[in-house]
Amino acid sequence: MYTNKILLPIFLFSCFSAISQISFGDSNKINDNWKFNLQDISDAKNVSFDDSKWQQVNVPHDWSVKGQLSPTLASCTGYLPGGIAWYRKSITIPQSKSGEKVYLYFEGVYNRSEVFINGHSLGKRPNGYISFAYDATGFVKYGSENIISVRVDHSQSADSRWYSGSGIYRNVWLVYANPVHIAQWGVYAYPEVKKGNGILNVEVEVENSSKEKTSLTIINELFSQDRKSVAKSSSKVEVAANQKGKIAAKINVKNPQLWDLDNPNLYELKTTVLQNGKEIDKTVTQTGFRTFTFDPNNGFALNGKWMKMKGVCLHHDAGVLGSAVPREVWKTRLKTLKEIGVNAIRTSHNPQAPDFYELCDELGLLVLNEAYDEWEFPKRKWLQGWNYGTPGFEGSFDIFADWAERDLEDFVRRDRNHLSVFAWSIGNEVDYPNDPYSHPVLDKGTNGFGQAAYGGYKKDAPDAMRLGAIAKRLVAAVKKYDKSRPATAGLAGVAMSNETEYPGALDITGYNYTESKYQEDHKKYPQRVIYGSENTHNIEPWLAVKNNKHIFGQFLWTGIDYLGESGRWPSRGFYSGLVDFAGVIKPRGYFRQSLWSDKPMAYLGTYPLTNEKDISKDAWAIWNYETGQKIRVVCYTNAAKARLELNGKVVGDTKSYDEKTGIIYWDIPFVSGKLEVVGLDKSDKEVTHYAIKTTNQPVELVIDNKDITISRDKGVAKIMVQVKDQNGLPVMLSDNEVKCTISGPGTLLGLEAGNNSDMTDYTDNVQRVFHGHIAAYIQANGEAQPIKIKFTSQWLKPDEVTINVK
């Protein structure tokens, strides 16, 4: 049984958040006023280079999503371009204090980046998902202009199975620090819990880049949510010149308030470094108290309570915004998923931005944090449509030998202080049968393979027996910096991997689309902790979790529609999400809510009856058909029973919830009006209801929320617009073209309707609605002045809103 009880730190959502992320010094965002050119210009690193004609951009910036969609480009990355580009920024760095250090910290650059300052190379980082920092001190011109130049090489544009984006797509920070300071990601807090009391174990690593040995005092103080000090420790350490030192402390906490999914209680750990009694560095880490247990027979327990993880896989893009996703957008998306009943996220298949983890900590969502989709050999990358045509083989495999452990160690060190993270995944489907690894067991048929096997055993392909040794190396890299969480992976070819040492290297084992092996492998490997790391939306995979206590959860593919892994043109991306590109819940999202939510709910969807056996999970809330047309009406509900009413009269007898399908349905002839389902408990008492109505022609645009306030510091507002008829009903069938105009200090980041097959430009100010809605993303430009937004469409009454900016 893999059991661990933990109290894990998370980062602050305050002025300290920047400091906590890198964990030392004085951090300042330098996102504004970069110059950008989508060309490879060798002289662009030089201080004297003339960039006056380059485009001015702010980062985070994703150039791919702003490119032209084209069927000549790769479907795997959403028919959008890559390339090689340069960024340049001029910045004046004040005269430093004696010996002060200057660092540049990048949250993520996709990919194969090289950073220069004043023409000097600071280093290269090929992995586009890993955060990194460089010491720029030796090349800085204090009190005068400095030129930061960044070369980004995404010329292998089809190097991913999904949309990656291109460029400096996350925040950039300039960090000032004393020569003696806390090391990068140098604070690590983890707990023990005994008899309701907590012990917060804190490790602090300090770096002395001076020429003298130094004696330091390190103070760790813990604060409750009401900002009261609850515990404090003081430690002393001597650190030799140009060396690192470490202290370990224990902070005892009586009866701590636990972090859980409904009450994500948080504490703050303030770490201060004193030299000769003077403060020289500090950082604040947000932390909380919780326990978790993994057991091969009982699954997973949070704070001692056995539960099921109701998870989804998420990629890192957001439709028209590409991979440069503002924090506010992620917060809205995660809250929507939690409303559906989601309680866990898998970061498929790479680290997300720091904001993402902070939000999961804040909202109460568990995170399966994943690092790789590819190891030492390339996978197929579909170029003409998902699973169609001849694949390509660009990828990240070429950097694996030199960077795998280092990237993984940095991944763990950056994110180990997030309470939401419950496990580290070292890979996804690297054991995909014959893509690339093979094994003689593949000649025994497809039993136990949830993925295509691409034929039988191929003796010339890489030997699957290599997987075990690589997994052991990667797990060791994880454990080097965090022993408090289990290591895992998502296995695509469980039957093949079971012939190797790969599953045995893991603490908990993810099965992708292989529910048929749950019982068999539980008996064969009784100490293995098993869960569904990737699953379809069908009810059967969920029942395999719900009805087997040894399976602790599942992660649906996918939570939100994402760019890339597209079908044949026209297709922007993969369309299996519970939520669409615009953040709107789809019918299958309501179906999942009926399975996962504890709150009473019901939903009605319809479609013309063409096949008696068809019981769809994608029935839209539409009640507009030809009179007398036979319509199937489906209800997704967690009520015990439901009945159907049309214009106040019962047209569908009361039916009990169907445990096998999760769907109640009726077949009725269409009559216009109000169609309503009434959810009942076992004693026939009404507990929920849901209605849809026949709509008329669209007459107006309506903004759903007009009370909007954002920060002038690049705050982002998401404005939802709905097409409605004269009765104020949403017209789901409308596809009107909408124009967005802005007055005031704001920028339109893009319009997103959620239509997967609309291949027009999403970054301009004109777009067609989809299912009657469209979202606009507006960003403040730094001034505390109102921004007026107006939406117009030919023949429709316009609507407008004023965004308050503070």
ABEGO torsion letter per residue (X at the ends): XBBBBBBBBBBBBBAAAAAAAAGBEBBBBBABGBBBBBBBBAAAABAABBAAABBBBBOBBBAAAABBBBAABBAAAGGBBBEBBBBBBBBBBBBBBBGBBBBBBBAEBOBGBBBBBGGBBAEBBABAABBBBBBAAAABBBGBBBBBBBBBBAABAAABABBAEBEBABBBBBBBBBABBBBBGABBBBBBBBGGBBBBBBBBBBBBABABBBBBBBBBBBBBAAGBBABBBBBBBBBBBGBBBBBBBBBBBBGBBBBBAABBBBBBBBBBBBBGGBBABBBBBBBBBBBBBBBAAAEBBBGGBBBBBBBBBBBABBEAAEABBBAAAAAAAAAAAAAAGBABBBBOBBBBBAAAAAAAAAAGBBBBBBABABBABBBBBBAAEBGBEBBBABEAAAAAAAAAAAAAAAAAAAAAABAABABBBAEBGAABBGOABBBAAAAAEABGBABBAGEBBBAABBBAAAAAAAAAAAAAAAAAABAABBBBBBBABAAAAAABAAAAABABBBBBGAAAAAAAAAAABAABBBBBABBBABAAAAAAAAABAABAEBBBOBABBBBEGBBBOBBABBAABABBAAGBBBAAAAAAAAAABABBBBBBBBBBBABAABBBAABBBBBBBBBGBBBBBBBBBABABBBBBBGGBBABBBBBBBAAAGBBBBBBBBBBEBBBBBBBBAAGBBABBBBBBBBBBBABBBBABABBBBBABGBBBBBBBBBBBAAGBBBAABABBBBBBBBEBBBBAEBBAGBAABABBAABABBBBBGGBBBBBBBBAGBBBBBBBBBBBBGBBBBBBBBBBX
